[in-house]
Amino acid sequence: MSSEFTKLFELFIAASIINNFVFTRFLGLCIFFGVSKKMETAIGMSITFTSVMVIAAALSWVVYQYVMIPLEITFLKIVIFIGIVAAFVQASDTIMRKVSPGLYYKLGVYLALISTNCIIIAVPLINAGEKYNFLESLSFGLGSGIGFALALIIMASIREKMELANVPRPFRGMPIAWITTALIALAFTGFSGIITL
Amino acid sequence: MEVPEEKISYLQLIKNGVFKENTIFRLVISLCPSIAVTTSIKNGFLLGIAVLFVQTMVNTTVGLLRNFIHPRIRIPIFMLIISGWVSVVDMLMAAYARETYKEIGLYIQIIVAFASILARAEMFASKHRVDYSFFDGFGSGLGFLIALVIISFFRELLGKGTLLGYSIVHAKPLLIMVMPTGGFLVVGLLMGFFNWIDMRFYGGKGAGGAGGH
């Protein structure tokens, strides 16, 4: 039991820090650069992303194991996973609007952006590729979400400070954000090799 | 819904996709693979080809079917069309380019979530005739391909000292360029460079980079 727990914990750490989605797997960059201008949006986005990733991982694991493998339609996984994610996001959008309008007002904007995002679809695809079991899939989803949140928050706090800096004109906006990310990624390579799975 | 069709030249559409609305350097969307696969020209080129194919086929399909798609359910339909074509590319690559597929397979599957493809289908192909849609998709895919090749050119040359696998520079390579850091750095510098050209010679304001995804 304890060794299983250790494995789950290792998976969580590996997904969140060592194989951080943004800095070493390069997924979700578009949203990473898009919403990291302000701390507030960054936090809202991280909460939404983490929860959607965990639930998407769970849902698609169930569908993959109990529907797709018995029917031998695993080659359709791209189509089916994107369908699951889109349907789930649409459903939670509708439910949230009815049940808690306050939360919807805060996070609804981000939900709409999520359904076609690469890092949400990557989690089920990687889970299926690595043949994780249910708990492993969940901890991978959670780890990836937390890792993404970490990246967003670090970047947002740097970019808020950077507003005041005197950046050469052609580099203002996107280019300097990329170069900053390069430096953060350099720091993150320091984590590599802590855990080898 | 139906827009009166004005005459657009095919060349203009392609040029628009390559320069004015270059997916990576100007619109700053669909960036994920621009770093992940550009460690060698071969990988960058193959992913570029995959995107070019998917983009062209999706635009053509949407252009053909646009009169049959009910506007209210268009986005799910577009997603279905896109994921269908991505599955085709995924299986083709897995069959005929096995070595490369092992390295960049995940990113090929990720094409399904590319904003640029959905955006082209939604903004252009659903409103224009099929031949215009075809050339628009081709141009936009070509722009993506060119951007990937430029980035991977610099990264392979500096990071490994080779071009297309042939040794060119006989000095110690800059290992940092093939690491994640190098990817971000090269894209950032190139983006700044293109902004500079735009400001210096064309009087533009430079790509603000709206973000999105």
HADDOCK unambig.tbl for C-alpha pairs under 7 A between the chains (distance, minus, plus):
assign (segid A and resid 23 and name CA) (segid B and resid 180 and name CA) 6.85 0.50 0.50
assign (segid A and resid 24 and name CA) (segid B and resid 180 and name CA) 6.04 0.50 0.50
assign (segid A and resid 25 and name CA) (segid B and resid 36 and name CA) 6.81 0.50 0.50
assign (segid A and resid 26 and name CA) (segid B and resid 32 and name CA) 5.32 0.50 0.50
assign (segid A and resid 26 and name CA) (segid B and resid 35 and name CA) 6.68 0.50 0.50
assign (segid A and resid 26 and name CA) (segid B and resid 36 and name CA) 5.87 0.50 0.50
assign (segid A and resid 27 and name CA) (segid B and resid 32 and name CA) 5.07 0.50 0.50
assign (segid A and resid 28 and name CA) (segid B and resid 32 and name CA) 6.36 0.50 0.50
assign (segid A and resid 29 and name CA) (segid B and resid 31 and name CA) 6.07 0.50 0.50
assign (segid A and resid 29 and name CA) (segid B and resid 32 and name CA) 5.42 0.50 0.50
assign (segid A and resid 30 and name CA) (segid B and resid 29 and name CA) 5.73 0.50 0.50
assign (segid A and resid 30 and name CA) (segid B and resid 30 and name CA) 6.17 0.50 0.50
assign (segid A and resid 30 and name CA) (segid B and resid 31 and name CA) 5.86 0.50 0.50
assign (segid A and resid 30 and name CA) (segid B and resid 32 and name CA) 6.93 0.50 0.50
assign (segid A and resid 30 and name CA) (segid B and resid 211 and name CA) 6.42 0.50 0.50
assign (segid A and resid 30 and name CA) (segid B and resid 212 and name CA) 6.13 0.50 0.50
assign (segid A and resid 30 and name CA) (segid B and resid 213 and name CA) 4.24 0.50 0.50
assign (segid A and resid 31 and name CA) (segid B and resid 211 and name CA) 6.99 0.50 0.50
assign (segid A and resid 31 and name CA) (segid B and resid 212 and name CA) 5.83 0.50 0.50
assign (segid A and resid 31 and name CA) (segid B and resid 213 and name CA) 5.06 0.50 0.50
assign (segid A and resid 33 and name CA) (segid B and resid 211 and name CA) 6.06 0.50 0.50
assign (segid A and resid 34 and name CA) (segid B and resid 211 and name CA) 3.88 0.50 0.50
assign (segid A and resid 34 and name CA) (segid B and resid 212 and name CA) 5.02 0.50 0.50
assign (segid A and resid 34 and name CA) (segid B and resid 213 and name CA) 6.99 0.50 0.50
assign (segid A and resid 78 and name CA) (segid B and resid 83 and name CA) 6.38 0.50 0.50
assign (segid A and resid 78 and name CA) (segid B and resid 87 and name CA) 6.75 0.50 0.50
assign (segid A and resid 78 and name CA) (segid B and resid 109 and name CA) 6.88 0.50 0.50
assign (segid A and resid 79 and name CA) (segid B and resid 80 and name CA) 6.79 0.50 0.50
assign (segid A and resid 79 and name CA) (segid B and resid 83 and name CA) 5.26 0.50 0.50
assign (segid A and resid 79 and name CA) (segid B and resid 84 and name CA) 6.68 0.50 0.50
assign (segid A and resid 116 and name CA) (segid B and resid 113 and name CA) 5.06 0.50 0.50
assign (segid A and resid 117 and name CA) (segid B and resid 113 and name CA) 5.53 0.50 0.50
assign (segid A and resid 118 and name CA) (segid B and resid 110 and name CA) 5.97 0.50 0.50
assign (segid A and resid 118 and name CA) (segid B and resid 113 and name CA) 5.13 0.50 0.50
assign (segid A and resid 122 and name CA) (segid B and resid 110 and name CA) 6.89 0.50 0.50
assign (segid A and resid 170 and name CA) (segid B and resid 192 and name CA) 5.35 0.50 0.50
assign (segid A and resid 170 and name CA) (segid B and resid 195 and name CA) 5.27 0.50 0.50
assign (segid A and resid 170 and name CA) (segid B and resid 196 and name CA) 5.06 0.50 0.50
assign (segid A and resid 170 and name CA) (segid B and resid 206 and name CA) 6.85 0.50 0.50
assign (segid A and resid 171 and name CA) (segid B and resid 192 and name CA) 4.87 0.50 0.50
assign (segid A and resid 173 and name CA) (segid B and resid 208 and name CA) 6.25 0.50 0.50
assign (segid A and resid 173 and name CA) (segid B and resid 209 and name CA) 6.96 0.50 0.50
assign (segid A and resid 174 and name CA) (segid B and resid 208 and name CA) 6.92 0.50 0.50
assign (segid A and resid 174 and name CA) (segid B and resid 209 and name CA) 5.82 0.50 0.50
assign (segid A and resid 175 and name CA) (segid B and resid 188 and name CA) 4.38 0.50 0.50
assign (segid A and resid 175 and name CA) (segid B and resid 189 and name CA) 6.56 0.50 0.50
assign (segid A and resid 175 and name CA) (segid B and resid 191 and name CA) 5.69 0.50 0.50
assign (segid A and resid 175 and name CA) (segid B and resid 192 and name CA) 5.40 0.50 0.50
assign (segid A and resid 176 and name CA) (segid B and resid 188 and name CA) 6.53 0.50 0.50
assign (segid A and resid 178 and name CA) (segid B and resid 184 and name CA) 5.55 0.50 0.50
assign (segid A and resid 178 and name CA) (segid B and resid 185 and name CA) 6.53 0.50 0.50
assign (segid A and resid 178 and name CA) (segid B and resid 188 and name CA) 4.84 0.50 0.50
assign (segid A and resid 179 and name CA) (segid B and resid 184 and name CA) 6.21 0.50 0.50
assign (segid A and resid 179 and name CA) (segid B and resid 185 and name CA) 5.14 0.50 0.50
assign (segid A and resid 179 and name CA) (segid B and resid 188 and name CA) 5.41 0.50 0.50
assign (segid A and resid 181 and name CA) (segid B and resid 184 and name CA) 6.56 0.50 0.50
assign (segid A and resid 182 and name CA) (segid B and resid 181 and name CA) 4.43 0.50 0.50
assign (segid A and resid 182 and name CA) (segid B and resid 182 and name CA) 6.85 0.50 0.50
assign (segid A and resid 182 and name CA) (segid B and resid 184 and name CA) 4.88 0.50 0.50
assign (segid A and resid 182 and name CA) (segid B and resid 185 and name CA) 5.44 0.50 0.50
assign (segid A and resid 183 and name CA) (segid B and resid 181 and name CA) 6.63 0.50 0.50
assign (segid A and resid 185 and name CA) (segid B and resid 180 and name CA) 6.58 0.50 0.50
assign (segid A and resid 185 and name CA) (segid B and resid 181 and name CA) 5.42 0.50 0.50
assign (segid A and resid 186 and name CA) (segid B and resid 181 and name CA) 5.45 0.50 0.50
